[in-house]
Amino acid sequence: MSQMLHRLKHEFYEVLPPTIFFLISFHIVVIDRRLMLRQYGLPLSSMAGATVGALLIAKVVLITDKFSIINRFPSRPLIYNVVWKTAIYMAAAVLIHYLEHLVPIWWRTGDLVAANRHLASEMVWPHFWAIQLWLIVLLFVYCSLREMVRAIGREKVVEIFFGRSAARALEHV
């Protein structure tokens, strides 16, 4: 039982950084869109959608991290891993985002080809690609920060951002 609690605690701390990063980022995007579209009376994205999207992307990051191909350039300059991981995460996120829209239609129609055709004609592609552009920027920032933490060390980054007392408090966690 103690080992299972330790494992759950470890998993929780693994999912926390990407979840917090993408929760904040996606909510900023939703607020931005609401402010821009308010004057036109267009339907707006919901905060719940941003939360679900953040949880989904955080899970994509964690699942993708389990693949051995993800840490391809550990001894090269950080930009190699940042660009590589951004591309991998982006490909996984685009696939998940597309499947998120495809699966419900597929269940209704019972035919994958018909569902794909229906989705291709019904999806608002400018909206889809606008989300993907935001996502690539956010993933790049996330990967940059994460590689910086990996290179410098978690305690040193906390010390740089929050001071020595915060770094000492982190050692006890």
Short mmCIF file of the C-alpha atoms (twelve columns), coordinates in Angstrom:
data_MODEL
# 
_entry.id   MODEL 
# 
loop_
_atom_site.group_PDB 
_atom_site.id 
_atom_site.type_symbol 
_atom_site.label_atom_id 
_atom_site.label_alt_id 
_atom_site.label_comp_id 
_atom_site.label_asym_id 
_atom_site.label_seq_id 
_atom_site.Cartn_x 
_atom_site.Cartn_y 
_atom_site.Cartn_z 
_atom_site.pdbx_PDB_model_num 
ATOM 1   C CA . MET A 1   0.000   0.000  0.000   1 
ATOM 2   C CA . SER A 2   2.847   2.377  0.848   1 
ATOM 3   C CA . GLN A 3   4.498   1.711  -2.515  1 
ATOM 4   C CA . MET A 4   1.239   2.427  -4.333  1 
ATOM 5   C CA . LEU A 5   0.872   5.755  -2.483  1 
ATOM 6   C CA . HIS A 6   4.465   6.594  -3.359  1 
ATOM 7   C CA . ARG A 7   3.747   5.783  -7.021  1 
ATOM 8   C CA . LEU A 8   0.578   7.930  -7.034  1 
ATOM 9   C CA . LYS A 9   2.470   10.813 -5.442  1 
ATOM 10  C CA . HIS A 10  5.206   10.476 -8.078  1 
ATOM 11  C CA . GLU A 11  2.631   10.448 -10.913 1 
ATOM 12  C CA . PHE A 12  0.869   13.476 -9.433  1 
ATOM 13  C CA . TYR A 13  4.128   15.457 -9.314  1 
ATOM 14  C CA . GLU A 14  4.906   14.378 -12.893 1 
ATOM 15  C CA . VAL A 15  1.578   15.625 -14.272 1 
ATOM 16  C CA . LEU A 16  1.498   18.829 -12.215 1 
ATOM 17  C CA . PRO A 17  3.962   21.060 -14.165 1 
ATOM 18  C CA . PRO A 18  2.530   20.499 -17.670 1 
ATOM 19  C CA . THR A 19  -1.026  20.697 -16.326 1 
ATOM 20  C CA . ILE A 20  -0.432  24.018 -14.568 1 
ATOM 21  C CA . PHE A 21  1.449   25.452 -17.547 1 
ATOM 22  C CA . PHE A 22  -1.247  24.511 -20.064 1 
ATOM 23  C CA . LEU A 23  -4.142  25.439 -17.739 1 
ATOM 24  C CA . ILE A 24  -2.792  28.958 -17.412 1 
ATOM 25  C CA . SER A 25  -1.839  29.189 -21.093 1 
ATOM 26  C CA . PHE A 26  -5.136  27.880 -22.475 1 
ATOM 27  C CA . HIS A 27  -7.169  30.118 -20.197 1 
ATOM 28  C CA . ILE A 28  -5.177  33.127 -21.403 1 
ATOM 29  C CA . VAL A 29  -5.957  32.088 -24.988 1 
ATOM 30  C CA . VAL A 30  -9.682  31.763 -24.173 1 
ATOM 31  C CA . ILE A 31  -9.748  35.170 -22.473 1 
ATOM 32  C CA . ASP A 32  -7.888  36.663 -25.440 1 
ATOM 33  C CA . ARG A 33  -10.393 35.182 -27.893 1 
ATOM 34  C CA . ARG A 34  -13.333 36.343 -25.794 1 
ATOM 35  C CA . LEU A 35  -12.022 39.876 -25.720 1 
ATOM 36  C CA . MET A 36  -11.426 39.924 -29.485 1 
ATOM 37  C CA . LEU A 37  -14.737 38.325 -30.488 1 
ATOM 38  C CA . ARG A 38  -16.933 40.095 -27.945 1 
ATOM 39  C CA . GLN A 39  -17.855 42.983 -30.236 1 
ATOM 40  C CA . TYR A 40  -18.972 40.635 -33.029 1 
ATOM 41  C CA . GLY A 41  -21.325 38.533 -30.914 1 
ATOM 42  C CA . LEU A 42  -19.657 35.303 -32.084 1 
ATOM 43  C CA . PRO A 43  -19.865 32.097 -30.046 1 
ATOM 44  C CA . LEU A 44  -17.013 31.897 -27.602 1 
ATOM 45  C CA . SER A 45  -14.838 29.084 -26.342 1 
ATOM 46  C CA . SER A 46  -15.574 27.957 -22.836 1 
ATOM 47  C CA . MET A 47  -13.303 27.841 -19.824 1 
ATOM 48  C CA . ALA A 48  -14.281 24.194 -19.387 1 
ATOM 49  C CA . GLY A 49  -13.028 23.473 -22.900 1 
ATOM 50  C CA . ALA A 50  -9.718  25.155 -22.065 1 
ATOM 51  C CA . THR A 51  -9.424  23.072 -18.903 1 
ATOM 52  C CA . VAL A 52  -10.152 19.817 -20.718 1 
ATOM 53  C CA . GLY A 53  -7.712  20.801 -23.477 1 
ATOM 54  C CA . ALA A 54  -4.998  21.560 -20.926 1 
ATOM 55  C CA . LEU A 55  -5.511  18.221 -19.207 1 
ATOM 56  C CA . LEU A 56  -5.454  16.470 -22.575 1 
ATOM 57  C CA . ILE A 57  -2.223  18.138 -23.706 1 
ATOM 58  C CA . ALA A 58  -0.588  17.480 -20.327 1 
ATOM 59  C CA . LYS A 59  -1.480  13.802 -20.715 1 
ATOM 60  C CA . VAL A 60  -0.139  13.793 -24.300 1 
ATOM 61  C CA . VAL A 61  3.157   15.210 -23.002 1 
ATOM 62  C CA . LEU A 62  3.397   12.564 -20.274 1 
ATOM 63  C CA . ILE A 63  2.538   9.671  -22.581 1 
ATOM 64  C CA . THR A 64  4.915   10.898 -25.272 1 
ATOM 65  C CA . ASP A 65  7.692   11.211 -22.677 1 
ATOM 66  C CA . LYS A 66  7.517   7.436  -22.133 1 
ATOM 67  C CA . PHE A 67  8.796   6.768  -25.665 1 
ATOM 68  C CA . SER A 68  12.557  6.256  -25.930 1 
ATOM 69  C CA . ILE A 69  12.744  8.417  -29.063 1 
ATOM 70  C CA . ILE A 70  11.817  11.590 -27.148 1 
ATOM 71  C CA . ASN A 71  15.289  12.221 -25.618 1 
ATOM 72  C CA . ARG A 72  17.176  12.037 -28.853 1 
ATOM 73  C CA . PHE A 73  19.753  14.801 -28.289 1 
ATOM 74  C CA . PRO A 74  20.741  14.822 -24.589 1 
ATOM 75  C CA . SER A 75  24.341  15.928 -25.174 1 
ATOM 76  C CA . ARG A 76  23.682  18.530 -27.893 1 
ATOM 77  C CA . PRO A 77  22.743  22.186 -27.318 1 
ATOM 78  C CA . LEU A 78  19.271  22.578 -25.787 1 
ATOM 79  C CA . ILE A 79  17.672  23.873 -28.976 1 
ATOM 80  C CA . TYR A 80  17.951  20.409 -30.559 1 
ATOM 81  C CA . ASN A 81  15.842  18.770 -27.857 1 
ATOM 82  C CA . VAL A 82  13.479  21.755 -27.681 1 
ATOM 83  C CA . VAL A 83  12.699  21.664 -31.405 1 
ATOM 84  C CA . TRP A 84  12.600  17.848 -31.503 1 
ATOM 85  C CA . LYS A 85  10.245  17.552 -28.513 1 
ATOM 86  C CA . THR A 86  8.064   20.396 -29.766 1 
ATOM 87  C CA . ALA A 87  7.659   18.600 -33.111 1 
ATOM 88  C CA . ILE A 88  6.868   15.253 -31.437 1 
ATOM 89  C CA . TYR A 89  4.405   16.778 -28.960 1 
ATOM 90  C CA . MET A 90  2.818   18.803 -31.745 1 
ATOM 91  C CA . ALA A 91  2.327   15.748 -33.957 1 
ATOM 92  C CA . ALA A 92  0.787   13.842 -31.054 1 
ATOM 93  C CA . ALA A 93  -1.421  16.807 -30.110 1 
ATOM 94  C CA . VAL A 94  -2.678  17.316 -33.691 1 
ATOM 95  C CA . LEU A 95  -3.491  13.617 -33.912 1 
ATOM 96  C CA . ILE A 96  -5.321  13.653 -30.562 1 
ATOM 97  C CA . HIS A 97  -7.183  16.860 -31.465 1 
ATOM 98  C CA . TYR A 98  -8.278  15.414 -34.806 1 
ATOM 99  C CA . LEU A 99  -9.335  12.117 -33.214 1 
ATOM 100 C CA . GLU A 100 -11.241 14.040 -30.558 1 
ATOM 101 C CA . HIS A 101 -13.463 15.399 -33.334 1 
ATOM 102 C CA . LEU A 102 -13.445 12.246 -35.489 1 
ATOM 103 C CA . VAL A 103 -14.424 9.568  -32.954 1 
ATOM 104 C CA . PRO A 104 -17.917 10.921 -32.074 1 
ATOM 105 C CA . ILE A 105 -18.798 11.212 -35.775 1 
ATOM 106 C CA . TRP A 106 -17.384 7.743  -36.419 1 
ATOM 107 C CA . TRP A 107 -19.557 6.294  -33.651 1 
ATOM 108 C CA . ARG A 108 -22.645 7.951  -35.151 1 
ATOM 109 C CA . THR A 109 -21.976 6.918  -38.738 1 
ATOM 110 C CA . GLY A 110 -20.296 3.569  -38.115 1 
ATOM 111 C CA . ASP A 111 -18.014 4.197  -41.096 1 
ATOM 112 C CA . LEU A 112 -14.523 5.632  -40.665 1 
ATOM 113 C CA . VAL A 113 -14.207 6.914  -44.235 1 
ATOM 114 C CA . ALA A 114 -17.615 8.617  -44.112 1 
ATOM 115 C CA . ALA A 115 -16.798 10.116 -40.712 1 
ATOM 116 C CA . ASN A 116 -13.506 11.441 -42.052 1 
ATOM 117 C CA . ARG A 117 -15.235 12.978 -45.076 1 
ATOM 118 C CA . HIS A 118 -17.925 14.508 -42.861 1 
ATOM 119 C CA . LEU A 119 -15.318 15.955 -40.495 1 
ATOM 120 C CA . ALA A 120 -13.251 17.371 -43.356 1 
ATOM 121 C CA . SER A 121 -16.293 19.204 -44.712 1 
ATOM 122 C CA . GLU A 122 -17.761 20.320 -41.362 1 
ATOM 123 C CA . MET A 123 -14.686 21.338 -39.414 1 
ATOM 124 C CA . VAL A 124 -13.928 25.043 -39.241 1 
ATOM 125 C CA . TRP A 125 -10.372 24.734 -40.527 1 
ATOM 126 C CA . PRO A 126 -9.203  28.300 -39.790 1 
ATOM 127 C CA . HIS A 127 -10.262 27.761 -36.163 1 
ATOM 128 C CA . PHE A 128 -8.506  24.362 -36.053 1 
ATOM 129 C CA . TRP A 129 -5.261  25.800 -37.453 1 
ATOM 130 C CA . ALA A 130 -5.412  28.884 -35.209 1 
ATOM 131 C CA . ILE A 131 -5.536  26.543 -32.218 1 
ATOM 132 C CA . GLN A 132 -2.635  24.536 -33.620 1 
ATOM 133 C CA . LEU A 133 -0.555  27.719 -34.077 1 
ATOM 134 C CA . TRP A 134 -1.172  28.716 -30.478 1 
ATOM 135 C CA . LEU A 135 -0.357  25.191 -29.400 1 
ATOM 136 C CA . ILE A 136 2.970   25.074 -31.240 1 
ATOM 137 C CA . VAL A 137 4.078   28.323 -29.594 1 
ATOM 138 C CA . LEU A 138 2.978   27.110 -26.162 1 
ATOM 139 C CA . LEU A 139 4.650   23.728 -26.648 1 
ATOM 140 C CA . PHE A 140 7.866   25.451 -27.737 1 
ATOM 141 C CA . VAL A 141 7.840   27.636 -24.625 1 
ATOM 142 C CA . TYR A 142 7.045   24.634 -22.429 1 
ATOM 143 C CA . CYS A 143 9.832   22.536 -23.975 1 
ATOM 144 C CA . SER A 144 12.292  25.421 -23.658 1 
ATOM 145 C CA . LEU A 145 11.520  25.878 -19.987 1 
ATOM 146 C CA . ARG A 146 11.603  22.164 -19.318 1 
ATOM 147 C CA . GLU A 147 14.961  21.679 -21.034 1 
ATOM 148 C CA . MET A 148 16.339  24.650 -19.132 1 
ATOM 149 C CA . VAL A 149 15.230  23.046 -15.868 1 
ATOM 150 C CA . ARG A 150 16.803  19.764 -16.956 1 
ATOM 151 C CA . ALA A 151 20.100  21.484 -17.787 1 
ATOM 152 C CA . ILE A 152 20.331  23.812 -14.788 1 
ATOM 153 C CA . GLY A 153 18.542  21.698 -12.213 1 
ATOM 154 C CA . ARG A 154 15.183  22.145 -10.515 1 
ATOM 155 C CA . GLU A 155 16.597  23.585 -7.283  1 
ATOM 156 C CA . LYS A 156 18.726  26.149 -9.134  1 
ATOM 157 C CA . VAL A 157 15.764  27.302 -11.257 1 
ATOM 158 C CA . VAL A 158 13.570  27.685 -8.153  1 
ATOM 159 C CA . GLU A 159 16.395  29.612 -6.472  1 
ATOM 160 C CA . ILE A 160 16.784  31.908 -9.509  1 
ATOM 161 C CA . PHE A 161 13.046  32.620 -9.691  1 
ATOM 162 C CA . PHE A 162 12.012  32.635 -6.037  1 
ATOM 163 C CA . GLY A 163 15.184  32.944 -3.933  1 
ATOM 164 C CA . ARG A 164 17.180  30.667 -1.664  1 
ATOM 165 C CA . SER A 165 14.453  30.093 0.916   1 
ATOM 166 C CA . ALA A 166 12.124  28.666 -1.712  1 
ATOM 167 C CA . ALA A 167 14.892  26.370 -2.992  1 
ATOM 168 C CA . ARG A 168 15.537  25.108 0.562   1 
ATOM 169 C CA . ALA A 169 11.809  24.494 1.048   1 
ATOM 170 C CA . LEU A 170 11.752  22.544 -2.211  1 
ATOM 171 C CA . GLU A 171 14.454  20.202 -0.917  1 
ATOM 172 C CA . HIS A 172 12.057  18.999 1.803   1 
ATOM 173 C CA . VAL A 173 9.348   18.018 -0.699  1 
# 
